[in-house]
Amino acid sequence: MSESNQFYADNEKSAEGQEKDVDLSLAYEIKSKSTPEEEWEDQPIVYFCHDCGKRVATKKEANRIKFTCQECGGGRISFGTERSVEGYFHLNEEGVRKK
């Protein structure tokens, strides 16, 4: 996974202008929020139960990619990396959806 940075200048008047005429003193860098490649394999997978509204332990059904909540038995489970699940479902430190 390679990092890519983009640069923009606020005073670019035309996309067809010459590069030498662009004042890069106003440019700023947009940094990628991606996970570094060396940390990618170590990201834990977590499970979110829509019925419980929190991060839960699950049981995987045999020969399927379907999970069941061990707390309520519900089957509406989403999963992903800890960072993505917490961000998408707006979870607090205990793994419960914020009100």
C-alpha angles and dihedrals in degrees: 000000000000127000116239122193126197127206127203133181122209095214099057103127100180133021088217094056121113119269093233090061095057113102105221093182088094095046121117133193125243108210122211117244092205121130113257113255094244090058096044097088092049096059110120120227115231131188128224121201113211091200095053094035093223147082109282145173114257142200118225119225114235116266093357139089092235126117133199125207111246091210104051103008091238121151100208096103129156122191140188142120116325092249094050096046093046091048097044097045095034096235125183126225092282092054095252122131112260116241 
